[in-house]
Amino acid sequence: MLQKTKSSMGTEEVDILNSDGRILAEPIHADRDYPPFARAARDGFAVRAEDLPGELRVIGEVRAGETFSDMLVSGEAVEIMTGAPLPDGADTIVMVEHAVREGSRVRTDRSQKAGDNFTPTGSEAPQGSMILAPGRRLSYSEISALAMVGRERVKVYMKPRVAILPTGDELVDVKAEPEPYQIRNSNAWSLAVQVRRAGGEPQILPTARDNYESTRTAMEKGLEADLLLLSGGVSAGKYDIVERILADLGAEFFFDRVKIQPGQPLVFGTAQSKMFFGLPGNPASTMVTFEVFARAALEKMGGAGATPLPFLRSKLTKEFHHKTGLTRFLPASLSDDGETVEPISWKGSGDIPSMAKANAYLIADEDRESWSAGDDIQVLLK
């Protein structure tokens, strides 16, 4: 699937404050050594290791933002604060907790080696070294690094524009009062959030009705975006016409079914040089297939490197059974420490309340029928 996906969109420059969550599109190098001087890691006394243990004469003080101009020689110490430059001649720092000062004298009964309690010049990042590589998703720590090297603006990949097209005569707007035979359009909103989390810019299109003209017109509009996500109309029912219309639009289909539940009928391909996913219409199926398949493609389009799914293994709190033949992604409650997981009772792929209660998906292998309480099982974080 990812081999068929464009690697990235264009680029743009943004202020670093607005770069949170964006994908870096240029390498970031250290503009000088970091730290630019031997930096004290503790409050204490800068000394020569060969003088320890012993009593030394305190010849001055240095704080962060200052330098000590004299050369420290044998038998001398300089009081030093965390973050201050190590004075010339010193090669270790005695922590203040391990020293006793009386007037201009300080003593310690501990020995130390050279290099203790300070960070050497350039040890974090030598001048010219790469700090951040393209393809990295920016968050607070990366933005801190950008500020450190003096970057107020940064080049990032443009967000892919993602058209979200729900289909179905049964759908009404979220603010509508539905008839007994209608449901509110929830898939468009859940997909919009998933798209944003994956780095895309969602555009929710009006619902396409279950007729050829309405759906084709809506699809043509959706294919103006970088990626089209369709929800519903990809099963084998009489009014499931999405694949037929895509074919009429010149689509190349790479697959139209996957061996998972929920989400077995899943269509992926290109039409008019744009990628599309035809996601199943049931809400749980829509959520799962986006996370397992479409998310990776969207992240690659946005410039991200390989982003493996957040799998882990946890112990079941109770026995669990399922029918073999398909890999199942089922709503589950993962403990805060991730050590245990409990299946959540659900009524099938239309059960939104159960999905809303879950913070993870329990993954049932296609060739295993049952698990006992305490057995390890794979889990996908939501």
C-alpha positions in Angstrom: 0.0 0.0 0.0 2.7 2.5 1.0 4.6 1.8 -2.3 1.6 3.2 -4.1 1.5 6.3 -1.9 3.2 9.6 -2.8 6.0 10.3 -0.5 5.2 14.0 0.3 3.4 17.2 -0.7 5.1 20.6 -1.2 6.7 22.6 1.6 6.1 25.9 3.3 7.8 28.0 6.1 6.0 28.6 9.3 6.7 30.2 12.7 8.1 27.6 15.1 5.1 28.3 17.5 2.8 27.1 14.7 5.0 24.1 13.7 3.6 21.8 16.5 2.6 18.5 14.9 4.0 19.4 11.5 6.6 17.3 9.6 10.0 18.8 9.3 11.1 19.3 5.6 14.8 20.4 6.2 17.8 19.2 8.2 18.5 21.3 11.3 22.2 21.6 12.3 23.9 22.9 15.4 25.0 26.5 14.8 27.7 26.1 17.5 28.9 23.6 20.0 26.3 22.5 22.5 27.0 23.2 25.2 29.2 26.0 24.0 31.4 25.7 27.1 32.0 23.1 29.8 28.8 23.6 31.8 28.4 22.9 35.5 25.8 20.2 36.2 25.7 20.8 40.0 26.1 23.6 42.5 29.4 23.2 44.3 33.1 23.9 43.9 35.2 23.7 40.8 38.5 22.1 41.7 41.3 19.9 40.3 40.7 16.2 40.9 44.3 15.6 41.9 43.7 17.9 45.0 41.0 15.6 46.4 40.3 14.8 49.1 41.6 17.8 51.0 41.2 21.4 52.1 41.3 24.2 49.5 41.3 28.0 49.3 38.2 29.5 47.7 39.4 32.2 45.3 36.0 33.3 43.9 32.6 32.5 42.6 31.0 32.0 39.2 27.3 32.0 38.3 25.3 31.1 35.2 25.7 33.9 32.7 29.2 34.8 34.0 32.8 33.7 33.4 35.7 33.3 35.8 38.7 35.2 34.4 41.5 33.8 36.4 43.3 30.4 36.0 42.6 28.0 38.9 45.8 26.3 40.2 46.5 23.5 42.6 45.1 24.0 46.1 42.4 26.4 44.9 38.6 26.1 44.4 36.0 28.3 42.8 32.4 28.2 44.1 30.2 27.5 41.1 26.5 27.4 40.3 24.6 25.0 38.0 24.8 26.2 34.4 28.0 28.3 34.9 31.2 27.8 32.8 33.9 25.6 34.3 36.9 27.9 35.2 40.1 27.3 33.3 42.3 24.9 35.3 39.4 23.0 37.0 38.5 19.5 35.8 35.8 18.4 38.3 33.1 19.8 40.5 32.5 18.8 44.1 28.8 18.9 44.9 27.9 21.4 47.6 26.4 18.5 49.6 29.8 16.9 49.8 31.8 20.0 50.9 32.1 22.0 54.1 33.0 25.6 53.8 34.5 27.7 56.6 35.2 31.3 55.5 37.6 31.2 52.6 38.4 27.5 53.0 36.5 24.5 51.8 37.2 20.8 52.5 35.9 17.4 51.3 36.8 13.9 52.3 35.8 12.5 49.0 38.0 11.7 46.0 36.7 12.4 42.5 37.8 11.8 38.9 38.3 14.4 36.2 35.0 15.1 34.3 32.6 14.6 37.2 29.6 16.9 37.5 30.0 19.0 34.4 29.0 18.6 30.7 31.9 19.0 28.3 31.9 21.5 25.4 30.2 20.1 22.4 29.2 16.8 24.0 25.5 17.3 23.3 25.9 18.4 19.7 29.1 19.6 18.0 28.9 22.6 15.7 27.6 21.5 12.3 26.1 18.2 13.5 22.5 17.3 12.5 20.1 17.8 15.4 16.8 17.0 13.6 16.4 15.1 10.3 13.7 15.8 7.7 10.6 13.6 8.3 10.5 14.2 12.0 7.1 15.2 13.5 7.7 18.3 15.6 6.6 18.5 19.2 7.7 20.6 22.2 11.2 19.0 22.5 11.9 19.5 18.8 10.6 23.0 18.9 12.9 23.7 21.8 15.8 22.5 19.7 14.8 24.8 16.9 14.7 27.8 19.3 18.1 26.7 20.7 19.8 27.0 17.3 18.1 30.4 16.6 15.4 29.3 14.2 12.3 31.5 14.4 10.9 29.9 11.2 11.2 26.4 9.8 10.4 24.6 6.6 7.7 21.9 6.9 5.7 19.8 4.6 2.3 21.1 3.6 -0.6 19.3 5.1 -2.4 17.0 2.6 -5.9 18.1 1.9 -8.3 15.3 2.7 -11.8 15.2 1.3 -14.2 13.2 3.5 -17.3 12.0 1.7 -20.0 10.1 3.6 -22.5 8.2 1.6 -26.0 6.9 2.4 -29.7 7.9 2.2 -30.0 7.1 5.9 -27.6 9.9 7.0 -28.7 13.3 8.3 -26.7 16.2 9.7 -25.4 16.1 13.2 -27.8 18.9 14.3 -30.9 17.3 12.7 -33.6 15.4 14.5 -33.5 12.0 12.8 -36.5 10.0 11.8 -36.6 6.5 13.3 -35.1 5.1 10.1 -32.3 7.7 10.0 -29.0 8.2 11.8 -26.8 11.2 12.3 -23.6 11.4 10.3 -21.0 10.5 12.8 -18.3 9.0 10.5 -17.4 12.3 8.9 -16.6 13.8 12.3 -14.6 10.9 13.6 -12.7 10.8 10.3 -12.0 14.5 10.5 -10.4 14.1 13.9 -8.4 11.0 12.7 -7.2 13.0 9.7 -6.0 15.9 11.8 -4.2 13.5 14.2 -2.4 12.1 11.2 -1.3 15.5 9.9 -3.9 16.1 7.3 -6.3 19.0 6.6 -9.9 17.6 6.6 -12.7 18.9 4.4 -16.1 17.3 5.1 -18.2 17.2 1.9 -22.0 17.0 1.8 -23.4 13.5 2.1 -23.7 11.7 -1.2 -27.0 10.0 -1.7 -27.4 6.4 -2.8 -27.8 7.2 -6.5 -25.2 7.3 -9.3 -25.5 11.0 -10.2 -25.2 12.3 -6.6 -22.3 10.1 -5.7 -20.3 10.7 -8.9 -20.7 14.4 -8.6 -19.5 14.3 -5.0 -16.6 12.0 -5.9 -15.4 14.3 -8.6 -15.4 17.1 -6.1 -13.5 14.9 -3.6 -10.8 14.0 -6.1 -9.8 17.7 -6.3 -8.2 17.1 -2.8 -4.9 15.2 -2.3 -6.7 12.2 -0.8 -10.4 11.1 -0.9 -11.9 9.2 2.0 -15.2 7.6 1.2 -17.4 6.2 4.0 -19.9 3.6 3.1 -21.1 2.1 -0.2 -18.3 -0.4 -0.6 -20.1 -3.6 0.5 -22.0 -6.0 -1.8 -25.5 -4.5 -1.4 -27.8 -3.4 -4.2 -27.1 0.3 -3.5 -23.4 0.0 -2.8 -22.3 1.8 -5.9 -19.0 3.4 -4.9 -16.7 0.9 -6.7 -18.7 1.1 -9.9 -18.5 4.9 -10.0 -14.8 4.8 -9.2 -14.3 2.4 -12.1 -16.2 4.8 -14.4 -13.8 7.6 -13.2 -10.9 5.5 -14.4 -9.8 4.1 -11.0 -7.0 1.6 -10.6 -7.9 -0.6 -7.7 -5.0 -2.1 -5.6 -7.3 -4.0 -3.2 -10.9 -4.1 -2.3 -11.0 -6.4 0.7 -8.9 -7.1 3.8 -9.0 -10.0 6.2 -10.0 -8.0 9.3 -13.1 -7.3 11.3 -14.6 -4.8 11.6 -13.6 -3.4 8.2 -13.4 -6.3 5.7 -14.8 -4.4 2.7 -12.0 -1.8 2.2 -11.1 -0.3 -1.2 -7.8 1.4 -2.0 -6.6 2.8 -5.3 -6.1 5.9 -7.5 -8.4 7.8 -9.7 -7.6 10.9 -11.8 -4.1 10.8 -10.3 -5.4 11.0 -6.7 -5.5 8.4 -4.0 -8.7 7.2 -2.4 -9.8 4.9 0.3 -13.3 3.5 0.3 -13.9 2.8 4.0 -16.8 0.7 5.3 -19.8 2.7 6.5 -20.3 1.2 10.0 -18.6 3.5 12.5 -16.3 1.0 14.1 -15.2 -0.3 10.7 -14.5 3.3 9.6 -12.4 4.0 12.7 -10.4 0.8 12.5 -9.7 0.8 8.8 -8.5 4.4 8.9 -6.1 3.7 11.8 -4.8 0.4 10.4 -4.5 1.4 6.7 -5.3 5.0 5.7 -3.4 6.7 8.5 0.0 5.3 7.4 -0.7 6.5 3.8 -1.7 9.9 4.9 1.3 10.3 7.2 3.6 9.4 4.3 1.9 11.9 2.0 2.6 14.5 4.7 6.3 13.8 4.7 6.6 11.6 7.8 9.0 8.7 7.9 7.9 5.2 8.8 5.4 5.4 11.6 4.7 2.0 13.0 1.3 1.4 14.7 1.4 1.7 18.5 1.2 -2.0 19.4 1.9 -3.5 22.7 1.2 -6.8 24.6 -0.9 -7.0 27.7 -2.5 -9.6 29.9 -6.2 -10.3 29.6 -8.3 -9.8 32.7 -10.7 -12.6 31.7 -11.1 -15.3 29.2 -11.9 -14.4 25.6 -13.2 -16.2 22.5 -13.7 -15.3 18.9 -14.4 -17.0 15.6 -11.3 -17.8 13.6 -10.6 -16.8 10.0 -10.3 -13.0 10.4 -8.0 -10.8 12.5 -10.3 -8.8 14.8 -9.8 -5.3 16.3 -12.2 -5.2 19.2 -12.9 -2.4 21.7 -11.0 -2.8 25.0 -10.1 -1.1 28.2 -6.3 -0.9 28.8 -5.1 -0.3 32.4 -3.2 2.9 33.1 0.0 1.0 33.4 -0.6 -1.0 30.2 -0.2 -4.3 32.1 -3.8 -5.6 31.7 -6.5 -5.3 29.2 -10.2 -6.1 29.4 -12.5 -6.7 26.4 -15.5 -4.4 26.2 -18.8 -6.0 25.4 -20.1 -4.7 22.1 -22.9 -5.3 19.7 -21.0 -5.1 16.4 -19.5 -2.5 14.2 -22.3 0.0 14.6 -21.8 0.2 18.4 -20.4 3.7 18.8 -21.0 3.8 22.7 -18.7 0.8 23.1 -16.0 2.4 20.9 -16.3 5.6 22.9 -15.7 3.6 26.2 -12.5 2.0 24.8 -9.0 3.4 25.0 -7.5 0.5 22.9 -8.2 -2.3 20.4 -7.8 -5.9 21.5 -6.3 -7.8 18.5 -7.5 -11.4 18.1 -5.3 -13.4 15.8 -7.1 -15.0 12.9 -5.9 -18.6 13.7 -6.5 -18.6 17.4 -9.9 -19.2 18.9 -9.6 -18.6 22.7 -7.5 -17.0 25.4 -7.6 -17.5 29.1 -7.4 -14.9 31.8 -3.7 -13.9 32.3 -2.7 -14.7 28.7 -0.8 -12.2 26.7 -2.6 -10.6 23.8 -1.7 -7.9 21.3 -3.2 -4.5 21.8 -3.4 -1.4 19.5 -3.6 2.0 21.3 -6.3 4.3 20.2 
